[in-house]
Amino acid sequence: MIRVKLPAHLRSLARVEGELTLEVAAPVTAQAVVDALEARYPTLRGTVRDYATGQRRAYVRFFACSEDISHEPMDAPLPEDVANGKEPLLIIGAIAGG
């Protein structure tokens, strides 16, 4: 089971509270996690990644084991601690401003 933490606005959209758990087959990648997330919560389609390109949206960030993995390829394996459920994958909104 993969643990996923979403920002409040995406939890509201999906109508869930707290941390999510998803069943993801190996290899566990960010793409596989988002595929499982969108399959289980169809209202989230297009919120984390672009419909047309499948790429992560510009102001969405992925964190695994306290590391920003947002610019890693979506098909790169996630760290072992995330893949085995010890650590959650954080999907958060980036903040821009000055």
C-alpha positions in Angstrom: 0.0 0.0 0.0 1.2 3.5 -0.9 0.5 6.3 1.4 -0.4 9.7 -0.2 -0.9 13.1 1.4 -2.8 15.6 -0.6 -3.4 19.4 0.0 -6.7 20.4 1.5 -8.3 21.6 -1.7 -7.6 18.3 -3.5 -8.9 16.3 -0.5 -12.1 18.4 -0.6 -12.5 17.7 -4.3 -12.0 14.0 -3.8 -14.3 14.1 -0.7 -11.7 12.4 1.5 -10.1 13.3 4.8 -6.5 12.7 5.9 -4.0 10.5 4.3 -4.9 8.2 1.4 -3.7 4.6 0.8 -3.6 3.2 -2.7 -2.8 -0.2 -4.1 0.0 0.3 -6.7 1.7 -2.5 -8.6 5.5 -2.5 -9.0 7.4 -0.7 -10.2 6.1 2.1 -7.9 6.5 5.4 -9.8 4.9 8.8 -9.5 3.1 8.1 -12.7 1.7 4.8 -11.3 0.6 6.5 -8.1 -1.2 9.3 -10.0 -2.8 6.7 -12.3 -4.1 4.9 -9.2 -5.2 8.2 -7.6 -7.1 9.3 -10.7 -8.7 5.8 -11.1 -9.9 5.7 -7.5 -10.9 9.4 -7.4 -12.0 10.5 -10.9 -12.7 14.0 -9.8 -8.9 14.5 -9.4 -8.3 13.9 -13.1 -6.4 16.8 -14.6 -5.6 18.4 -11.2 -2.2 16.9 -10.7 -1.1 16.4 -14.3 -2.2 17.9 -17.6 -4.8 16.0 -19.6 -3.1 16.2 -22.9 0.6 15.7 -22.0 0.3 13.6 -18.8 3.0 15.9 -17.3 2.9 17.2 -13.7 1.2 20.6 -13.5 3.6 23.5 -13.0 2.5 24.4 -9.5 2.2 20.8 -8.2 5.2 19.3 -6.4 6.0 15.7 -5.3 8.0 15.0 -2.2 9.3 11.6 -1.1 11.4 11.0 2.0 11.8 14.8 2.5 13.2 15.2 -1.0 11.6 17.3 -3.8 11.3 14.8 -6.7 9.1 17.0 -8.8 11.7 17.3 -11.6 12.5 13.6 -11.7 10.9 11.6 -14.6 7.4 10.5 -13.8 8.4 6.9 -14.6 11.4 6.9 -12.2 11.0 4.5 -9.3 10.1 6.1 -6.0 12.3 5.6 -2.9 11.9 2.2 -1.2 10.4 3.7 1.9 7.6 5.2 -0.1 7.1 2.1 -2.2 6.7 -0.1 0.9 4.4 2.4 2.7 6.9 3.5 5.5 6.9 7.1 4.2 4.1 8.9 2.3 4.3 10.5 -1.1 3.4 14.2 -0.6 1.6 16.0 -3.4 1.5 19.6 -2.7 0.8 22.9 -4.4 3.8 25.2 -4.9 3.5 28.8 -3.7 4.6 31.6 -6.0 4.9 35.2 -5.2 7.3 37.9 -4.2 
